Amino acid sequence: MDDLIFKQIPAGPMANFVYLIGSRGTGEAAIVDPAWAVDALVDAAEQEGLRIAHVLVTHTHPDHVGGELFGHAIEGVAQLLERVPARVHVHKAEADLFRGLPRSEIAASDEHSELVIGEQRIRFIHTPGHTPGSQCFLAGGRLVSGDTLFIGSCGRCDLPGSSPEQLYESLTQKLMKLDENTVVFPGHNYAPPRTQTTIAAEKRHNPFFQFPSKTAFLAAMGYGR
């Protein structure tokens, strides 16, 4: 039996996906972007016989980690750490936003970071553009792509800290170079009923993968001259 447990969990009113990556052998798990319904997420892990030991952060927007959004409080990582003692893995470009969290150890990740859970090695891929510290997680042929890559689309780059130039490089020089059989699991359910895709499918059909140059990409994103 495969040691890997991988669950995609719809959560919250903004069509977010939370991901649970765990080991059947050790019972250890990582949870990706637990911003919503924290008690339900912990319960989901326990139902699988898993103990959440790590929080993986794709980026620090409130709908992915919690905080205030449009005047409303979102539960998020701080509330999760009141339930479980977990280590928080956030890219070093955004790690300062997590200083002082209770019962946590901040792990400031970079392009070379990895995490081993049971028999599974999770590779961290820094993909700036949507935010400076955006990162994706590659585990067992599955890519959790956060808000960098969606099904048929890509992340916004018109927000504070965004960079269309960096987003182009992240898409073309990092994600497009992954094995084409890699299954992509995005941070939002923006293409229902489809909830996953592949690198091969995105190369063929995603319009943001079709530009012949960075200049053409920037022009399409509204940054050309």
C-alpha positions in Angstrom: 0.0 0.0 0.0 1.2 3.5 -0.8 2.5 5.3 2.2 1.2 8.7 1.0 -2.1 10.1 2.1 -3.1 13.1 0.0 -6.4 14.8 0.5 -7.8 17.9 -1.2 -10.3 19.7 1.1 -12.6 22.5 -0.1 -12.8 25.2 2.6 -14.2 28.6 3.1 -16.4 31.0 1.0 -13.6 32.0 -1.4 -13.4 28.5 -3.1 -10.1 27.7 -1.4 -8.5 24.3 -1.3 -6.6 23.0 1.8 -4.4 20.0 1.4 -3.5 17.3 3.8 -0.3 15.4 3.0 0.5 12.5 5.4 2.2 9.1 6.0 0.3 6.0 6.7 3.4 4.5 8.3 4.3 7.3 10.7 0.9 9.0 11.1 2.6 12.3 10.6 1.1 15.0 8.3 1.5 18.4 6.8 -1.4 20.7 6.1 -1.3 23.3 3.4 -2.9 26.8 3.9 -5.3 26.1 6.8 -7.1 29.4 6.8 -10.7 28.1 7.2 -12.7 25.8 9.4 -9.7 24.8 11.6 -11.6 22.4 13.8 -13.0 20.5 10.8 -9.5 20.3 9.3 -8.0 18.8 12.5 -10.9 16.4 12.6 -10.3 15.4 9.0 -6.7 14.6 9.8 -7.6 12.6 12.9 -10.2 10.6 10.9 -7.3 9.5 8.6 -5.2 8.6 11.7 -2.9 11.5 11.1 -1.2 14.0 13.5 -0.6 17.4 12.0 3.1 18.3 12.6 3.7 20.8 9.9 1.9 23.7 8.3 3.0 24.5 4.7 2.3 28.1 3.6 2.0 28.8 -0.2 1.8 32.5 0.5 0.6 34.8 3.3 -2.6 36.3 1.9 -5.4 36.1 4.6 -7.5 33.6 2.6 -4.6 31.2 2.9 -3.3 31.7 6.4 -5.9 33.7 8.3 -6.3 37.2 9.6 -8.6 40.0 8.5 -10.1 40.1 5.1 -12.8 42.6 4.0 -13.5 43.4 7.6 -14.0 39.8 8.6 -11.8 37.6 10.7 -10.5 34.3 9.2 -9.4 31.6 11.6 -6.1 30.4 10.1 -2.7 29.2 11.3 -2.8 30.9 14.7 -6.0 29.0 15.6 -4.6 25.8 14.3 -1.6 26.1 16.6 -3.9 26.3 19.5 -5.1 22.8 18.7 -1.8 21.2 17.6 1.9 21.9 18.1 3.1 22.3 14.5 6.1 23.8 12.7 5.2 26.5 10.2 7.1 26.5 6.9 6.8 29.8 5.1 9.2 31.3 2.6 11.9 33.6 4.1 10.5 36.5 2.0 7.3 36.4 4.1 8.4 34.7 7.3 8.4 38.0 9.4 4.6 38.0 9.2 4.6 34.9 11.5 6.8 36.1 14.3 5.4 35.4 17.7 2.9 32.7 16.9 2.1 30.6 19.9 3.4 27.0 20.2 5.1 27.2 16.9 8.6 27.0 15.4 8.9 29.1 12.2 10.9 27.4 9.5 11.9 30.1 6.9 12.1 28.1 3.7 14.0 28.8 0.4 14.5 27.2 -3.0 16.5 24.3 -1.5 14.1 23.4 1.3 12.6 19.9 1.6 10.4 18.1 4.1 10.4 14.4 4.7 7.1 12.8 5.9 7.3 9.1 6.2 8.5 7.8 2.8 7.6 11.0 1.1 9.9 13.9 0.3 8.2 17.2 -0.2 10.1 19.6 -2.4 9.6 23.4 -2.0 9.6 25.4 -5.2 9.9 29.2 -4.8 7.5 30.8 -7.4 7.4 34.5 -6.7 5.1 36.7 -8.7 1.7 36.6 -7.0 3.6 37.4 -3.8 7.4 37.7 -3.1 7.4 34.5 -1.1 4.9 32.4 -3.1 6.0 28.7 -3.1 4.6 25.4 -4.5 5.0 22.0 -3.0 5.9 18.9 -5.0 5.1 15.5 -3.4 4.8 12.1 -5.1 4.1 13.5 -8.5 1.6 16.0 -7.1 2.1 19.8 -7.2 0.2 22.0 -4.8 0.4 25.2 -6.7 -1.2 27.8 -4.4 -2.1 31.0 -6.3 0.8 30.7 -8.8 -0.9 28.3 -11.2 -4.6 27.6 -11.7 -6.5 25.4 -14.1 -6.3 27.4 -17.3 -5.1 30.5 -15.6 -2.5 31.9 -13.2 -2.3 34.1 -10.1 -2.9 37.8 -10.1 0.1 40.1 -10.3 -1.6 43.5 -9.7 -1.6 43.3 -5.9 1.0 44.9 -3.4 4.2 42.8 -3.6 3.2 41.2 -6.9 5.5 41.1 -9.9 4.4 40.1 -13.4 8.0 39.7 -14.5 8.7 37.2 -11.6 5.4 35.4 -12.3 6.4 34.8 -15.9 9.7 33.4 -14.8 8.1 31.2 -12.2 5.6 29.8 -14.7 8.0 29.3 -17.6 11.4 28.5 -15.9 10.1 26.4 -13.0 6.6 25.0 -13.3 6.6 24.4 -17.1 9.9 22.5 -16.7 8.4 19.9 -14.3 7.6 16.4 -15.6 4.5 16.7 -17.8 2.7 14.0 -15.9 2.8 16.0 -12.7 -0.7 16.5 -11.3 -1.4 20.1 -10.4 -3.7 20.9 -7.4 -4.4 24.6 -7.2 -5.2 26.9 -4.3 -8.7 27.7 -5.4 -11.6 25.9 -7.1 -11.8 28.3 -10.0 -12.6 25.8 -12.8 -15.4 23.5 -11.5 -16.1 20.7 -11.9 -12.4 20.2 -12.6 -10.3 20.3 -9.4 -7.0 19.2 -10.7 -4.9 19.3 -13.9 -1.5 18.3 -15.2 1.5 20.2 -16.4 1.0 18.6 -19.9 -2.6 19.9 -20.0 -1.6 23.4 -18.9 1.1 23.5 -21.6 -1.5 22.7 -24.2 -4.5 24.7 -23.0 -3.5 27.4 -20.5 -3.3 30.7 -22.4 -0.7 32.1 -19.9 1.7 29.3 -21.1 1.4 30.3 -24.8 3.3 33.6 -24.9 6.5 33.4 -27.0 8.3 36.0 -24.8 8.2 37.8 -21.5 7.4 41.0 -23.4 4.3 39.4 -24.9 3.2 38.0 -21.5 3.6 41.5 -19.9 1.7 43.1 -22.6 -1.2 40.7 -22.2 -1.2 41.3 -18.4 -1.4 45.0 -19.1 2.2 46.0 -18.4 3.4 46.3 -22.0 4.2 49.6 -23.8 
